[in-house]
Amino acid sequence: MAEEKGCCLALLRIRGNVGIRKEYEYVFRLLHLTRKNHVTLLEETKSNLGMLRKIKDYSTWGEVSLETLFLLLDKRGSLKGNKKLTNDYVKNELGFSSIAELAQAIYVSEINFWKLSNVKPLFRLHPPRKGFRKSIRRHYPNGELGYRGEEINKLLLRMI
């Protein structure tokens, strides 16, 4: 199976609600990121990139790898009603044979993660093990905020 290039972005909210402007809070609500350490998956479209640039001082994002995407769905994926996303649910309700096949479909933008029925469009993660490496008030690479490319996978693996 040939490795296809994905265009799936992981958006992680780093800073909280205290002192945030109303327009930024509105964008976070549109993206379902109401608290710190929540992650969502987005497609790389012009409108999504515009929203990411607007909230760059409160979040970080980058291209998620297939392995990290599988771990997010497997360990932290949840259904409405706070139930865990399981292989049985994926097979019976979503029509995929496993969570790995679902991760592959999301990774290559075959389906939109937000449009999956009864699946929450966010992941609730722990704070990173051993903390953030640098300041959460400065932009990457001097801090943790903004676009970080493939380096988002290392941060997400420490948070899963």
N, C-alpha and C positions, 0 to 999 in steps of 0.2 A: 504494500500500500504506500503510495507516494505521499510524502509530507506536503500538504498544501499550505500556502501562506494565508494566515488568518488576518482579519481586520477587526478583531474584537478588542475593545478597550476595557480595562478595569479602572473604575473611578472609586477612589477611597477618600472618605471625608476624614480629615485629621483634626480640625479645630471645631469647637462647639458653637452654641448659639449666643453666648453672651457678647453683647456689643456688636452684633452683626447687623448690617443694613437690611432693610425690608426686601429690597430687590434680590439680594443674594439668598435670603431665606426662602423667597418664592422659588428661585431656581432649584434650590436643594429640595424643596417639597415636590417640584415637578419630577425630580430624579429619584424620589422616595428615600433620600438620604437625610433623615431628620436628626440623627445622632452621630457622635463621633464613632469611629471604627466600623462604620457601615460601608459596604462595597456593593456596587452594582456593575452590570455589564452593558456596554453601549456599542452600537455600530459606529464606524468612523464616517459620519456624514457631516456636511457643512453646518447644519443647525446644531448638532451635538458638539462639534468643535467650538462653535460660538459660545455655547453655554459653559463649556470647560474653560475657555479663556476668561469668562466673566467671574468664575468662582476659583480662579487659580490661587488666590491668597488664602484659601481655606481647605484645599484638597490637593491630592496628587493623582496622577493617572499615567497609564502606559499600556503597551501591547501585552496582553496576557498570553502565556504559552498554553498549549493544549494540556500539558500535565497539571499545571496550576489550576486550569479551568475544571479539569476532572476532579481534583481534590476539593475545590470549592463546592461543586455540586454534590459530591459524595459525602463530605464531612459536614458541610454547613448549609446545604440546600434544604429549604423547608417549604411546606405547603401551608395553605391558609388553615387556621386552627392550631398552629404551632406543632404540626406533625412533621416528621422527618421525610425527606424525599428518598424513596426506596426504588429498587429495581423493579419490584412488582408494580408500583404505581406507574413508573415510566413505561413498562411493557403493556399494561392493561389500558391506561388512560391516554397516554401520549403517542403510542404507536411505535416506540423505539425499542430495540431489543435489550438495551442496558443503558446505564448512566454514561458509560464511555461513548456509546454511539450518539447519545444526546449531546454530550460535550463536543464531539466532532462536528455535529450539525450546527451548533451555536458558533463554534470556532470559525467555520468557513462561511458564516452568515446565510446558511440555508434556511434557518428559522430565526425569528427574533425572540430573545430570552424574555422580553417583557410581555409577549403575547401568549405564553404558555398558560393553559387554563389551570387555575387553582394553585399555581406556583408563585411564591412571593418573589418580587423582582429585586430582592436585595439579600445580602448575606451579612449576618451579625458576627463580627470577629472579635477576638480578644485583642488587647493592646499587644504590640510586638514584644516577643521574648527578648530580654536584655535591653528593652527600650528603643526609642528612636536613636539613630546614630548621631544626628546633629539637631540643630534648632528647628522647631516647628513653626518658626516665624520668618524663615528665610527660604529662598527658592533653591531648588536642586541645581547644582551639586553642593552648594554651601549650606543647604538646609534640606528640609523634607518636602517642601511644597512644589507644585507645578508639575510639568511634564518630565518624566524620567525614563521613558522608553521601556526596554526589556528589564531594567532594574526593578520594576514594580513586582516582578515575580519573586525576587528574594525577600522583599518586604512582606508580601502576602503569605509566603510559606512560613515566616516567623509568626504570623498572626492567626493561622488556621488552627 
